[in-house]
Amino acid sequence: MRIDTGEEGRAQLQALLQENLKLSKAILRSVEKTRRHIFLSQIANWLRLFLILIPIVLAAIYVPPLIKKFRESPAELFGNIFSRNGESTPLTPERIQELQQLLQQER
């Protein structure tokens, strides 16, 4: 496309520059919106990652002691469920046999 250098050519060149400027501004607005969207998406991804990792880390810290307690004495973890006359007694093999005998007698 050939543009004259006369007055008409300058007016045409001016119109093309104005149109180019409008299009460039529209593209800039679109790019800014896209950047903002990408930035917020990155923040949301980090938040999701922390929402997944924090419970895993807390479980890794607090669950092993609970498992250790449970292995040592299940009655200690659940409290002494079986008690005699309101007294708290530990759950020993002898006590388990007593409870089994009581259950068999009730049948």
N, CA, C and O atoms as CSV, one atom per row, in Angstrom:
chain,resi,resn,atom,element,x,y,z
A,1,MET,N,N,0.855,-1.171,0.000
A,1,MET,CA,C,0.000,0.000,0.000
A,1,MET,C,C,0.898,1.231,0.000
A,1,MET,O,O,1.821,1.358,0.804
A,2,ARG,N,N,0.605,2.096,-0.895
A,2,ARG,CA,C,1.417,3.302,-1.045
A,2,ARG,C,C,0.643,4.499,-0.529
A,2,ARG,O,O,-0.524,4.696,-0.871
A,3,ILE,N,N,1.297,5.287,0.288
A,3,ILE,CA,C,0.656,6.483,0.844
A,3,ILE,C,C,1.392,7.692,0.281
A,3,ILE,O,O,2.622,7.747,0.303
A,4,ASP,N,N,0.601,8.697,-0.242
A,4,ASP,CA,C,1.268,9.909,-0.747
A,4,ASP,C,C,1.803,10.710,0.410
A,4,ASP,O,O,1.443,10.530,1.573
A,5,THR,N,N,2.650,11.569,0.037
A,5,THR,CA,C,3.258,12.430,1.032
A,5,THR,C,C,2.518,13.751,1.124
A,5,THR,O,O,2.920,14.646,1.868
A,6,GLY,N,N,1.462,13.869,0.384
A,6,GLY,CA,C,0.704,15.124,0.392
A,6,GLY,C,C,-0.191,15.212,1.624
A,6,GLY,O,O,-0.099,14.411,2.554
A,7,GLU,N,N,-1.049,16.208,1.589
A,7,GLU,CA,C,-1.962,16.473,2.705
A,7,GLU,C,C,-2.911,15.295,2.925
A,7,GLU,O,O,-3.191,14.912,4.061
A,8,GLU,N,N,-3.391,14.741,1.847
A,8,GLU,CA,C,-4.304,13.590,1.959
A,8,GLU,C,C,-3.580,12.385,2.550
A,8,GLU,O,O,-4.167,11.658,3.352
A,9,GLY,N,N,-2.353,12.159,2.186
A,9,GLY,CA,C,-1.552,11.050,2.711
A,9,GLY,C,C,-1.280,11.225,4.199
A,9,GLY,O,O,-1.315,10.265,4.969
A,10,ARG,N,N,-1.009,12.466,4.587
A,10,ARG,CA,C,-0.769,12.720,6.016
A,10,ARG,C,C,-2.027,12.465,6.843
A,10,ARG,O,O,-1.946,11.917,7.942
A,11,ALA,N,N,-3.167,12.850,6.329
A,11,ALA,CA,C,-4.438,12.632,7.031
A,11,ALA,C,C,-4.703,11.130,7.146
A,11,ALA,O,O,-5.167,10.648,8.179
A,12,GLN,N,N,-4.402,10.402,6.073
A,12,GLN,CA,C,-4.597,8.956,6.092
A,12,GLN,C,C,-3.632,8.291,7.096
A,12,GLN,O,O,-4.017,7.380,7.829
A,13,LEU,N,N,-2.404,8.753,7.113
A,13,LEU,CA,C,-1.409,8.247,8.042
A,13,LEU,C,C,-1.824,8.556,9.498
A,13,LEU,O,O,-1.676,7.717,10.386
A,14,GLN,N,N,-2.336,9.758,9.715
A,14,GLN,CA,C,-2.814,10.147,11.047
A,14,GLN,C,C,-3.970,9.244,11.493
A,14,GLN,O,O,-4.025,8.836,12.654
A,15,ALA,N,N,-4.882,8.935,10.587
A,15,ALA,CA,C,-6.030,8.077,10.919
A,15,ALA,C,C,-5.548,6.664,11.252
A,15,ALA,O,O,-6.050,6.039,12.186
A,16,LEU,N,N,-4.582,6.164,10.493
A,16,LEU,CA,C,-4.039,4.836,10.756
A,16,LEU,C,C,-3.323,4.786,12.112
A,16,LEU,O,O,-3.432,3.804,12.846
A,17,LEU,N,N,-2.602,5.843,12.428
A,17,LEU,CA,C,-1.923,5.900,13.724
A,17,LEU,C,C,-2.930,5.941,14.882
A,17,LEU,O,O,-2.723,5.293,15.908
A,18,GLN,N,N,-4.006,6.696,14.718
A,18,GLN,CA,C,-5.050,6.763,15.753
A,18,GLN,C,C,-5.700,5.390,15.958
A,18,GLN,O,O,-5.936,4.966,17.089
A,19,GLU,N,N,-5.984,4.705,14.849
A,19,GLU,CA,C,-6.591,3.372,14.929
A,19,GLU,C,C,-5.622,2.388,15.611
A,19,GLU,O,O,-6.021,1.571,16.441
A,20,ASN,N,N,-4.350,2.493,15.237
A,20,ASN,CA,C,-3.331,1.638,15.834
A,20,ASN,C,C,-3.233,1.896,17.337
A,20,ASN,O,O,-3.090,0.957,18.120
A,21,LEU,N,N,-3.310,3.158,17.738
A,21,LEU,CA,C,-3.248,3.507,19.153
A,21,LEU,C,C,-4.441,2.927,19.914
A,21,LEU,O,O,-4.267,2.404,21.015
A,22,LYS,N,N,-5.642,3.008,19.350
A,22,LYS,CA,C,-6.830,2.442,20.000
A,22,LYS,C,C,-6.696,0.934,20.162
A,22,LYS,O,O,-7.001,0.383,21.220
A,23,LEU,N,N,-6.237,0.273,19.103
A,23,LEU,CA,C,-6.066,-1.178,19.167
A,23,LEU,C,C,-4.992,-1.564,20.187
A,23,LEU,O,O,-5.151,-2.546,20.913
A,24,SER,N,N,-3.926,-0.812,20.244
A,24,SER,CA,C,-2.854,-1.090,21.207
A,24,SER,C,C,-3.350,-0.939,22.645
A,24,SER,O,O,-2.994,-1.740,23.510
A,25,LYS,N,N,-4.165,0.077,22.903
A,25,LYS,CA,C,-4.727,0.266,24.238
A,25,LYS,C,C,-5.663,-0.878,24.613
A,25,LYS,O,O,-5.670,-1.328,25.758
A,26,ALA,N,N,-6.451,-1.347,23.650
A,26,ALA,CA,C,-7.356,-2.470,23.902
A,26,ALA,C,C,-6.554,-3.730,24.212
A,26,ALA,O,O,-6.900,-4.490,25.117
A,27,ILE,N,N,-5.490,-3.943,23.461
A,27,ILE,CA,C,-4.634,-5.113,23.701
A,27,ILE,C,C,-3.982,-5.005,25.076
A,27,ILE,O,O,-3.886,-6.005,25.787
A,28,LEU,N,N,-3.537,-3.819,25.461
A,28,LEU,CA,C,-2.911,-3.620,26.763
A,28,LEU,C,C,-3.892,-3.940,27.894
A,28,LEU,O,O,-3.517,-4.589,28.870
A,29,ARG,N,N,-5.141,-3.493,27.770
A,29,ARG,CA,C,-6.158,-3.805,28.790
A,29,ARG,C,C,-6.368,-5.315,28.897
A,29,ARG,O,O,-6.479,-5.866,29.992
A,30,SER,N,N,-6.418,-5.966,27.746
A,30,SER,CA,C,-6.613,-7.413,27.728
A,30,SER,C,C,-5.422,-8.138,28.375
A,30,SER,O,O,-5.610,-9.095,29.126
A,31,VAL,N,N,-4.214,-7.683,28.085
A,31,VAL,CA,C,-3.020,-8.297,28.660
A,31,VAL,C,C,-2.980,-8.076,30.165
A,31,VAL,O,O,-2.595,-8.981,30.905
A,32,GLU,N,N,-3.371,-6.895,30.634
A,32,GLU,CA,C,-3.385,-6.630,32.072
A,32,GLU,C,C,-4.393,-7.533,32.791
A,32,GLU,O,O,-4.110,-8.039,33.877
A,33,LYS,N,N,-5.559,-7.734,32.189
A,33,LYS,CA,C,-6.547,-8.640,32.784
A,33,LYS,C,C,-6.012,-10.060,32.842
A,33,LYS,O,O,-6.204,-10.765,33.832
A,34,THR,N,N,-5.339,-10.478,31.775
A,34,THR,CA,C,-4.771,-11.827,31.730
A,34,THR,C,C,-3.688,-11.985,32.783
A,34,THR,O,O,-3.642,-13.009,33.465
A,35,ARG,N,N,-2.821,-11.000,32.930
A,35,ARG,CA,C,-1.777,-11.056,33.956
A,35,ARG,C,C,-2.376,-11.162,35.346
A,35,ARG,O,O,-1.918,-11.959,36.164
A,36,ARG,N,N,-3.395,-10.363,35.616
A,36,ARG,CA,C,-4.055,-10.379,36.918
A,36,ARG,C,C,-4.671,-11.757,37.175
A,36,ARG,O,O,-4.557,-12.301,38.273
A,37,HIS,N,N,-5.320,-12.309,36.159
A,37,HIS,CA,C,-5.933,-13.627,36.298
A,37,HIS,C,C,-4.872,-14.694,36.579
A,37,HIS,O,O,-5.072,-15.550,37.441
A,38,ILE,N,N,-3.760,-14.653,35.868
A,38,ILE,CA,C,-2.676,-15.618,36.080
A,38,ILE,C,C,-2.102,-15.463,37.487
A,38,ILE,O,O,-1.843,-16.460,38.162
A,39,PHE,N,N,-1.901,-14.232,37.931
A,39,PHE,CA,C,-1.365,-13.977,39.274
A,39,PHE,C,C,-2.293,-14.530,40.352
A,39,PHE,O,O,-1.834,-15.185,41.288
A,40,LEU,N,N,-3.602,-14.269,40.228
A,40,LEU,CA,C,-4.557,-14.774,41.210
A,40,LEU,C,C,-4.643,-16.299,41.167
A,40,LEU,O,O,-4.843,-16.941,42.198
A,41,SER,N,N,-4.492,-16.875,39.983
A,41,SER,CA,C,-4.486,-18.334,39.866
A,41,SER,C,C,-3.279,-18.931,40.580
A,41,SER,O,O,-3.386,-19.972,41.227
A,42,GLN,N,N,-2.134,-18.272,40.462
A,42,GLN,CA,C,-0.939,-18.751,41.150
A,42,GLN,C,C,-1.115,-18.684,42.661
A,42,GLN,O,O,-0.716,-19.606,43.373
A,43,ILE,N,N,-1.703,-17.612,43.151
A,43,ILE,CA,C,-1.962,-17.492,44.592
A,43,ILE,C,C,-2.926,-18.592,45.037
A,43,ILE,O,O,-2.714,-19.218,46.075
A,44,ALA,N,N,-3.977,-18.827,44.263
A,44,ALA,CA,C,-4.943,-19.878,44.604
A,44,ALA,C,C,-4.273,-21.246,44.608
A,44,ALA,O,O,-4.582,-22.075,45.464
A,45,ASN,N,N,-3.378,-21.496,43.686
A,45,ASN,CA,C,-2.665,-22.780,43.664
A,45,ASN,C,C,-1.800,-22.954,44.900
A,45,ASN,O,O,-1.749,-24.046,45.466
A,46,TRP,N,N,-1.120,-21.896,45.332
A,46,TRP,CA,C,-0.307,-21.978,46.552
A,46,TRP,C,C,-1.191,-22.242,47.770
A,46,TRP,O,O,-0.836,-23.036,48.642
A,47,LEU,N,N,-2.353,-21.567,47.823
A,47,LEU,CA,C,-3.268,-21.788,48.947
A,47,LEU,C,C,-3.759,-23.230,48.967
A,47,LEU,O,O,-3.824,-23.848,50.030
A,48,ARG,N,N,-4.106,-23.776,47.793
A,48,ARG,CA,C,-4.533,-25.173,47.727
A,48,ARG,C,C,-3.421,-26.102,48.198
A,48,ARG,O,O,-3.667,-27.066,48.924
A,49,LEU,N,N,-2.209,-25.804,47.782
A,49,LEU,CA,C,-1.066,-26.628,48.182
A,49,LEU,C,C,-0.907,-26.618,49.701
A,49,LEU,O,O,-0.695,-27.667,50.311
A,50,PHE,N,N,-1.009,-25.433,50.315
A,50,PHE,CA,C,-0.885,-25.346,51.764
A,50,PHE,C,C,-2.050,-26.034,52.471
A,50,PHE,O,O,-1.866,-26.640,53.526
A,51,LEU,N,N,-3.251,-25.943,51.892
A,51,LEU,CA,C,-4.396,-26.611,52.502
A,51,LEU,C,C,-4.246,-28.131,52.468
A,51,LEU,O,O,-4.839,-28.830,53.289
A,52,ILE,N,N,-3.467,-28.636,51.538
A,52,ILE,CA,C,-3.207,-30.069,51.480
A,52,ILE,C,C,-2.024,-30.435,52.368
A,52,ILE,O,O,-2.075,-31.434,53.086
A,53,LEU,N,N,-0.968,-29.642,52.328
A,53,LEU,CA,C,0.255,-29.992,53.049
A,53,LEU,C,C,0.151,-29.806,54.563
A,53,LEU,O,O,0.707,-30.605,55.316
A,54,ILE,N,N,-0.542,-28.779,55.017
A,54,ILE,CA,C,-0.617,-28.504,56.457
A,54,ILE,C,C,-1.239,-29.678,57.225
A,54,ILE,O,O,-0.671,-30.091,58.237
A,55,PRO,N,N,-2.382,-30.235,56.791
A,55,PRO,CA,C,-2.910,-31.394,57.520
A,55,PRO,C,C,-1.976,-32.609,57.477
A,55,PRO,O,O,-1.891,-33.361,58.448
A,56,ILE,N,N,-1.283,-32.800,56.361
A,56,ILE,CA,C,-0.352,-33.930,56.267
A,56,ILE,C,C,0.791,-33.751,57.256
A,56,ILE,O,O,1.177,-34.700,57.940
A,57,VAL,N,N,1.335,-32.540,57.336
A,57,VAL,CA,C,2.435,-32.279,58.269
A,57,VAL,C,C,1.963,-32.433,59.716
A,57,VAL,O,O,2.652,-33.035,60.540
A,58,LEU,N,N,0.797,-31.892,60.015
A,58,LEU,CA,C,0.269,-32.021,61.379
A,58,LEU,C,C,0.014,-33.488,61.733
A,58,LEU,O,O,0.271,-33.913,62.860
A,59,ALA,N,N,-0.486,-34.249,60.778
A,59,ALA,CA,C,-0.707,-35.679,61.025
A,59,ALA,C,C,0.621,-36.381,61.267
A,59,ALA,O,O,0.714,-37.249,62.135
A,60,ALA,N,N,1.640,-36.018,60.511
A,60,ALA,CA,C,2.951,-36.648,60.683
A,60,ALA,C,C,3.530,-36.319,62.056
A,60,ALA,O,O,4.300,-37.106,62.606
A,61,ILE,N,N,3.171,-35.178,62.608
A,61,ILE,CA,C,3.686,-34.784,63.920
A,61,ILE,C,C,2.890,-35.438,65.053
A,61,ILE,O,O,3.479,-35.943,66.009
A,62,TYR,N,N,1.553,-35.432,64.953
A,62,TYR,CA,C,0.726,-35.845,66.080
A,62,TYR,C,C,0.284,-37.304,66.063
A,62,TYR,O,O,0.006,-37.855,67.128
A,63,VAL,N,N,0.208,-37.943,64.919
A,63,VAL,CA,C,-0.298,-39.314,64.867
A,63,VAL,C,C,0.686,-40.343,65.428
A,63,VAL,O,O,0.246,-41.236,66.152
A,64,PRO,N,N,1.991,-40.274,65.140
A,64,PRO,CA,C,2.893,-41.295,65.691
A,64,PRO,C,C,2.851,-41.433,67.218
A,64,PRO,O,O,2.856,-42.561,67.709
A,65,PRO,N,N,2.810,-40.332,67.996
A,65,PRO,CA,C,2.680,-40.521,69.447
A,65,PRO,C,C,1.372,-41.219,69.839
A,65,PRO,O,O,1.343,-42.003,70.786
A,66,LEU,N,N,0.290,-40.928,69.105
A,66,LEU,CA,C,-0.983,-41.591,69.403
A,66,LEU,C,C,-0.899,-43.085,69.110
A,66,LEU,O,O,-1.403,-43.906,69.875
A,67,ILE,N,N,-0.264,-43.424,68.005
A,67,ILE,CA,C,-0.100,-44.836,67.657
A,67,ILE,C,C,0.761,-45.536,68.710
A,67,ILE,O,O,0.477,-46.665,69.108
A,68,LYS,N,N,1.810,-44.851,69.152
A,68,LYS,CA,C,2.689,-45.431,70.175
A,68,LYS,C,C,1.898,-45.673,71.465
A,68,LYS,O,O,2.035,-46.728,72.085
A,69,LYS,N,N,1.080,-44.713,71.867
A,69,LYS,CA,C,0.251,-44.875,73.069
A,69,LYS,C,C,-0.697,-46.056,72.895
A,69,LYS,O,O,-0.881,-46.851,73.817
A,70,PHE,N,N,-1.292,-46.169,71.725
A,70,PHE,CA,C,-2.254,-47.230,71.484
A,70,PHE,C,C,-1.578,-48.598,71.531
A,70,PHE,O,O,-2.151,-49.562,72.038
A,71,ARG,N,N,-0.382,-48.677,71.010
A,71,ARG,CA,C,0.339,-49.949,71.041
A,71,ARG,C,C,0.733,-50.333,72.467
A,71,ARG,O,O,0.723,-51.511,72.826
A,72,GLU,N,N,1.078,-49.336,73.270
A,72,GLU,CA,C,1.473,-49.621,74.646
A,72,GLU,C,C,0.288,-50.156,75.451
A,72,GLU,O,O,0.381,-51.194,76.105
A,73,SER,N,N,-0.790,-49.449,75.391
A,73,SER,CA,C,-1.957,-49.866,76.155
A,73,SER,C,C,-3.206,-49.245,75.545
A,73,SER,O,O,-3.431,-48.043,75.678
A,74,PRO,N,N,-4.023,-50.065,74.871
A,74,PRO,CA,C,-5.247,-49.521,74.276
A,74,PRO,C,C,-6.166,-48.898,75.316
A,74,PRO,O,O,-6.873,-47.934,75.023
A,75,ALA,N,N,-6.162,-49.441,76.526
A,75,ALA,CA,C,-7.031,-48.900,77.574
A,75,ALA,C,C,-6.621,-47.483,77.939
A,75,ALA,O,O,-7.464,-46.660,78.294
A,76,GLU,N,N,-5.340,-47.202,77.853
A,76,GLU,CA,C,-4.853,-45.865,78.190
A,76,GLU,C,C,-5.358,-44.835,77.187
A,76,GLU,O,O,-5.665,-43.698,77.545
A,77,LEU,N,N,-5.438,-45.251,75.926
A,77,LEU,CA,C,-5.903,-44.327,74.897
A,77,LEU,C,C,-7.398,-44.043,75.046
A,77,LEU,O,O,-7.827,-42.892,74.968
A,78,PHE,N,N,-8.175,-45.083,75.257
A,78,PHE,CA,C,-9.626,-44.916,75.340
A,78,PHE,C,C,-10.097,-44.602,76.745
A,78,PHE,O,O,-11.287,-44.378,76.969
A,79,GLY,N,N,-9.182,-44.584,77.682
A,79,GLY,CA,C,-9.574,-44.431,79.072
A,79,GLY,C,C,-9.932,-45.820,79.582
A,79,GLY,O,O,-10.102,-46.747,78.790
A,80,ASN,N,N,-10.042,-45.964,80.844
A,80,ASN,CA,C,-10.402,-47.276,81.389
A,80,ASN,C,C,-11.905,-47.428,81.268
A,80,ASN,O,O,-12.666,-46.973,82.122
A,81,ILE,N,N,-12.309,-48.066,80.210
A,81,ILE,CA,C,-13.732,-48.206,79.917
A,81,ILE,C,C,-14.386,-49.122,80.939
A,81,ILE,O,O,-15.479,-48.853,81.437
A,82,PHE,N,N,-13.687,-50.207,81.237
A,82,PHE,CA,C,-14.237,-51.181,82.169
A,82,PHE,C,C,-13.748,-50.842,83.581
A,82,PHE,O,O,-12.546,-50.802,83.845
A,83,SER,N,N,-14.661,-50.610,84.438
A,83,SER,CA,C,-14.252,-50.280,85.805
A,83,SER,C,C,-15.081,-51.088,86.793
A,83,SER,O,O,-16.202,-51.499,86.493
A,84,ARG,N,N,-14.526,-51.304,87.952
A,84,ARG,CA,C,-15.209,-52.036,89.015
A,84,ARG,C,C,-15.717,-51.050,90.050
A,84,ARG,O,O,-14.929,-50.318,90.650
A,85,ASN,N,N,-16.995,-51.024,90.260
A,85,ASN,CA,C,-17.603,-50.179,91.308
A,85,ASN,C,C,-17.147,-48.720,91.194
A,85,ASN,O,O,-16.877,-48.067,92.202
A,86,GLY,N,N,-17.066,-48.233,89.999
A,86,GLY,CA,C,-16.669,-46.846,89.800
A,86,GLY,C,C,-15.185,-46.616,89.898
A,86,GLY,O,O,-14.708,-45.511,89.638
A,87,GLU,N,N,-14.437,-47.657,90.274
A,87,GLU,CA,C,-12.992,-47.509,90.353
A,87,GLU,C,C,-12.393,-47.800,88.983
A,87,GLU,O,O,-12.864,-48.673,88.255
A,88,SER,N,N,-11.401,-47.089,88.664
A,88,SER,CA,C,-10.743,-47.283,87.384
A,88,SER,C,C,-9.687,-48.366,87.517
A,88,SER,O,O,-8.789,-48.264,88.352
A,89,THR,N,N,-9.795,-49.407,86.691
A,89,THR,CA,C,-8.801,-50.479,86.729
A,89,THR,C,C,-8.201,-50.647,85.346
A,89,THR,O,O,-8.906,-50.532,84.343
A,90,PRO,N,N,-6.920,-50.914,85.284
A,90,PRO,CA,C,-6.320,-51.107,83.967
A,90,PRO,C,C,-6.810,-52.404,83.328
A,90,PRO,O,O,-7.202,-53.341,84.024
A,91,LEU,N,N,-6.784,-52.445,82.038
A,91,LEU,CA,C,-7.246,-53.610,81.292
A,91,LEU,C,C,-6.088,-54.597,81.178
A,91,LEU,O,O,-5.209,-54.443,80.330
A,92,THR,N,N,-6.096,-55.590,82.024
A,92,THR,CA,C,-5.040,-56.604,82.040
A,92,THR,C,C,-5.613,-57.906,81.486
A,92,THR,O,O,-6.830,-58.038,81.357
A,93,PRO,N,N,-4.752,-58.868,81.156
A,93,PRO,CA,C,-5.277,-60.156,80.660
A,93,PRO,C,C,-6.211,-60.840,81.658
A,93,PRO,O,O,-7.185,-61.477,81.257
A,94,GLU,N,N,-5.922,-60.714,82.948
A,94,GLU,CA,C,-6.790,-61.307,83.957
A,94,GLU,C,C,-8.173,-60.651,83.934
A,94,GLU,O,O,-9.205,-61.317,84.014
A,95,ARG,N,N,-8.152,-59.331,83.823
A,95,ARG,CA,C,-9.422,-58.583,83.786
A,95,ARG,C,C,-10.219,-58.949,82.536
A,95,ARG,O,O,-11.446,-59.030,82.591
A,96,ILE,N,N,-9.542,-59.170,81.418
A,96,ILE,CA,C,-10.225,-59.561,80.182
A,96,ILE,C,C,-10.912,-60.916,80.380
A,96,ILE,O,O,-12.047,-61.109,79.946
A,97,GLN,N,N,-10.225,-61.845,81.032
A,97,GLN,CA,C,-10.824,-63.161,81.303
A,97,GLN,C,C,-12.051,-63.026,82.202
A,97,GLN,O,O,-13.070,-63.680,81.977
A,98,GLU,N,N,-11.946,-62.176,83.217
A,98,GLU,CA,C,-13.101,-61.944,84.093
A,98,GLU,C,C,-14.292,-61.417,83.304
A,98,GLU,O,O,-15.421,-61.868,83.494
A,99,LEU,N,N,-14.033,-60.463,82.421
A,99,LEU,CA,C,-15.120,-59.879,81.628
A,99,LEU,C,C,-15.712,-60.913,80.678
A,99,LEU,O,O,-16.925,-60.929,80.471
A,100,GLN,N,N,-14.888,-61.772,80.101
A,100,GLN,CA,C,-15.397,-62.817,79.229
A,100,GLN,C,C,-16.278,-63.785,80.013
A,100,GLN,O,O,-17.319,-64.218,79.518
A,101,GLN,N,N,-15.866,-64.123,81.224
A,101,GLN,CA,C,-16.675,-65.021,82.061
A,101,GLN,C,C,-18.012,-64.371,82.403
A,101,GLN,O,O,-19.047,-65.038,82.407
A,102,LEU,N,N,-17.991,-63.081,82.686
A,102,LEU,CA,C,-19.242,-62.371,82.977
A,102,LEU,C,C,-20.164,-62.379,81.764
A,102,LEU,O,O,-21.376,-62.538,81.906
A,103,LEU,N,N,-19.614,-62.213,80.606
A,103,LEU,CA,C,-20.438,-62.227,79.389
A,103,LEU,C,C,-21.018,-63.614,79.137
A,103,LEU,O,O,-22.167,-63.735,78.712
A,104,GLN,N,N,-20.247,-64.647,79.390
A,104,GLN,CA,C,-20.742,-66.005,79.176
A,104,GLN,C,C,-21.813,-66.368,80.199
A,104,GLN,O,O,-22.739,-67.112,79.878
A,105,GLN,N,N,-21.705,-65.867,81.402
A,105,GLN,CA,C,-22.710,-66.155,82.440
A,105,GLN,C,C,-24.049,-65.525,82.104
A,105,GLN,O,O,-25.099,-66.089,82.413
A,106,GLU,N,N,-24.018,-64.358,81.472
A,106,GLU,CA,C,-25.263,-63.647,81.158
A,106,GLU,C,C,-26.035,-64.335,80.052
A,106,GLU,O,O,-27.243,-64.129,79.932
A,107,ARG,N,N,-25.384,-65.137,79.250
A,107,ARG,CA,C,-26.086,-65.839,78.155
A,107,ARG,C,C,-26.863,-66.941,78.746
A,107,ARG,O,O,-27.538,-67.676,78.026
